[in-house]
Amino acid sequence: MLALAGCTPTEPPAEPVTSADQASTPPLAASITGPGYVGLVDGEWATGVSEATGIPRLAVLAYAGAILRAGEVYPECGVGWNTLAAIGLTESDHGRHDGSSIQADFSVTPPIYGIRLDGGNTDEITDTDGGLVDGDAEYDRAVGPMQLIPQTWASWPSDGNGDNVADPHNIADASIAAAHHMCRASGGMSTVEGWQAGIAAYNSSDEYLLAVASAAQRYYDVTR
């Protein structure tokens, strides 16, 4: 996966951070507040995290809900919500790229599409989905707030907001797919090596790893 053209990753610090501490499992709400995994997350906690980090509250709920789901599928993975948030920042500014925004149902509109992966300034990935997911029947494009390529989405079609529809343009759904993808690739993200392997599965460039590590560590530090 590739960061969107024009979406500048967070600048790494003078001494680059090459991995990040992982936040603990998000707290559960005292009573379920709505459908899906997002409805299991403590709302006051999400509000506090949003205020501390500048991440939209709905994005915080999406990342936290995805961690709850990932913990069911990959209990030994150990990925923190702060890493998913760092991916979301780097890929789409938490669904805000180019004027898009997260709606009440967690869908991101207008939909976000990455550049064509035609081998010019990107890896070359010829079409794998007949244009069904990305609207391009010649080459693949990354889609949605987590910028998932069609192949990855096909492996992890997910429903995080409980509407019984799997949609890569829905940040609650896409965040689960992203978490599962990294957990499966890493073998566990609670170690430096595993964390780096998970990020490399998303994007293998050193610049990308440094940007995500810096953001993830910052989110961890300001919410401890």
Secondary structure as UniProt FT lines:
FT   TURN            5..6
FT   HELIX           37..40
FT   HELIX           43..53
FT   HELIX           57..73
FT   TURN            75..76
FT   HELIX           81..92
FT   TURN            93..96
FT   HELIX           97..99
FT   STRAND          101..102
FT   TURN            104..105
FT   STRAND          107..109
FT   STRAND          113..116
FT   TURN            130..134
FT   STRAND          141..143
FT   TURN            144..147
FT   HELIX           150..155
FT   TURN            168..169
FT   HELIX           171..186
FT   HELIX           192..202
FT   HELIX           206..222
//
